[in-house]
Amino acid sequence: MRYHNITKEDMLNGDGLRVVLWVAGCAHHCKNCQNPITWDPEGGLYFDEAAKQEIFAELEKDYISGVTFSGGDPLYLETREDLFLLIQEIKKKYPDKTIWLYTGYQWEDICELPVIPYLDVVVDGRFIEELQDNNLPWKGSCNQKVIDVQTTLSLGKTVLY
């Protein structure tokens, strides 16, 4: 897995103060994406042990609510396995921290992936410039959904966060 950046004390990509991993690789190529540099799966840096420990050091802080995965698309096919292992490790080590994931895929297409039960919130759907609304919390266009994953899984129907 490759990544472009680790953002610390981020307030824009999820609830509370968060650490954000900006993963490399995206097949959606949304028009006027805010991060087109992250599309190339070979771009950025190799996600190594030092990068993982940088994220863990942030998650150790009481005031950090959790981690957010964005990009690129964290569910880019070539990234999924490595990402799943990282998310499992985070959930085990930091069970009280929330895990958010941004993806261009629709919830209906990803809801059965093995990583989903480990997530707290998924922001789904491609960014669509014509539907952009800068007043929406945690998403760029009104077609996207901010999904409460755990409630959705327990009720068997999509519940928005």
N, C-alpha and C positions, 0 to 999 in steps of 0.2 A: 504494500500500500504506500502511496505517496501523498504528500500534503503540501499546502502552500503556507499555512500560517497557524499559529496557536494564539488566539486572542484571550487576554486575561481581563477579568473584571468587566465583562461585556454586559450591557443592559438592554441591548436591542434584539437579541436572538434567543428569546425565551424569558420566562418569569424569573425575576431576581437577578443577582449578579452571577455570571456564569463564565466558565472557560469554554472556548469554542475552537473546535478542530475543523479547519477548512481543507477538506479532502480533495485530491486531484482526480479528475476524470468525470466527464458528463457527456451523455449522448443526446441530451435534449436540445441544447443550443438555442435557448429562448432569445428572441429578438430583444436587444437592449438589456441583456442580463447584466447584473451589477458586478459579476465576477467572471467574465469570459476567459481570463487568464487561467482559471482553474479547469477548463474543459479538457485540456490535454492530459491524459492519464500518465504520461511520461514526464510531465512538468513538475516543478516544485522539488521537494526534498524527499528522500526515503524516510519513512516512518520507522525510526529505530528506538532502541531502549531509552536513549536520552530524551527523545520526544515524549515517550510514554511517561517517563518519570516527571517531566515538566508538567504534564496534565495532572498526574497524581499529586504533585506538590500543591497545585492550586486547589484540588479537591479536598486536601487536608484542612484547608482554612474553613473555620466555622461559618463565615459570612458568604461563602460561595454556595449557591443553591444547587448547582449541578453542572453538567456538561451538555453542550449542544454540538451536533455534527451537521456541518453544512458543506458547501463547496462551490463548484462542482456538484456532484450528487453522491452522497455517501452510499447510495444503493446502486451505483454504477456496477455492472456485472462483475468486472475484474477486481473490485474492491470488497465485495460483500463478505467473503469468507474471513479476511483479515479483520474487517470492521466488526463482524459478529464476535470474534474471539476477544477483541478489545472491549466491546460492550459487556460481554459476559463477565470479564475480569473486573470492570468498573462496578457493575451491579453487585458482585460478590464482595468486593473490598469496601464499597461505599453505598450500602443499601439505602441510606437515608437521603442520598443525593438524587435529583431527578435527571433523567436522560431525555433530551429532545433531539429530534432528527428532522431535517428538512430534505425533501425529495421532490423531484419533478414527476414521479410516478403517482398514479391515483391510488387511494387507499384500497379500493376494491381489487387492485392488481397486486398488492403487496401484503395484504392483511394476514396471509397465511405463511409468510416467510418466518423461519425459525427465530430471527432476531426480534420480531414484533413483541412477544411477551416481556422482553427486557426493557422496553421503552415506556416512557410516561406520556410523551406527547409526540405526535407526528404532524408536521405541516406538509400537506400533500399538494400535488398539482404543479404544473408548469407555470412560470411567470408569463402572463399575457399582458403586453404593454397597453393594449387598448382597454384593459380592465384594471389598470394600475390605480391604486388609491393610497396615497401616503398617510392617510389617517387610520388605516387598519392596523391594529396591533399584531405584530409578529408575522406579517405576511405582506407581500408586495402587490398582489392583485386579488380582486374579490372572488375569483373562481377557486382560490386555494382554501383549504379547510385546515383549521387548527384542531386536531383530534385528541381527545382524552383517551389514550389507548387502553388504560386499565379498566375504566368504566365501560368503554366500548366492548372490550372482550368479555367482561362479566355480564353485560346485558344482551350481548349478541346483536346490537345495532349501533350505528355510528353516533357517538355523542361528542359534541363540540366542547372544547375547553373554554 
